[in-house]
Amino acid sequence: MVEPLVQDKIRVKSESVQTILARLKKGRVYIPDYHANQWNLIKKSLFIESILNNLTIQCLLFCEDDTRKYEVVD
């Protein structure tokens, strides 16, 4: 039997874009450096357009660190 790599509890919950942005402004959510070059201007624009038009967007994955801040994983 193969043991899972992650032993911590995994939680799934829906959050509004407004909630995530508020946490980002308060410093409770951060985007690590390894994401810096993954989004070009076109991808950013399409993502914002999707949000403004109330379209379904991709799932966002976060990891809570030891300081109870959330790192954007994917």
C-alpha positions in Angstrom: 0.0 0.0 0.0 1.3 3.4 -0.9 1.1 6.1 1.7 0.1 9.7 0.7 2.9 12.2 0.6 0.8 14.8 2.4 -0.3 13.8 5.9 -1.9 17.1 6.9 -5.6 17.6 6.7 -6.9 18.9 3.4 -9.8 21.3 3.4 -11.9 22.3 0.4 -14.0 25.4 0.5 -15.4 28.0 -1.9 -14.2 31.6 -1.4 -15.3 34.6 -3.3 -12.8 36.6 -5.3 -13.5 39.6 -3.0 -12.5 37.4 0.1 -9.2 36.3 -1.6 -8.4 39.9 -2.6 -9.1 41.2 0.9 -6.8 38.6 2.3 -4.1 39.5 -0.3 -4.4 43.2 0.7 -4.1 42.3 4.4 -1.0 40.2 3.7 -2.7 36.9 4.7 -2.3 35.6 1.1 1.0 35.8 -0.8 2.2 34.8 -4.2 5.7 33.2 -4.1 8.5 34.2 -6.4 8.3 30.9 -8.4 5.0 32.2 -9.9 6.5 35.5 -11.1 7.0 34.6 -14.8 4.1 32.2 -15.4 1.5 34.8 -16.3 2.0 37.1 -19.3 -0.1 40.1 -20.0 -2.6 38.2 -22.2 -3.2 35.5 -19.5 -3.7 38.1 -16.8 -6.1 40.0 -19.0 -8.2 36.9 -19.8 -8.3 35.9 -16.1 -9.6 39.3 -15.1 -12.1 39.3 -18.0 -13.4 35.9 -16.8 -13.9 37.2 -13.3 -15.6 40.4 -14.5 -18.0 38.4 -16.7 -18.8 35.9 -13.9 -17.3 33.0 -15.8 -16.0 29.9 -14.1 -12.3 30.2 -13.4 -9.7 27.5 -12.5 -9.4 26.2 -9.0 -6.9 28.1 -6.9 -4.8 26.0 -4.5 -3.4 27.5 -1.3 -1.1 26.1 1.4 -1.3 27.5 5.0 2.2 28.1 6.4 3.3 28.1 10.1 2.3 31.8 10.4 -1.2 31.1 9.2 -0.7 32.9 6.0 -1.8 31.3 2.7 0.7 30.7 -0.1 -0.7 30.5 -3.6 0.4 27.1 -4.9 -1.4 26.9 -8.2 
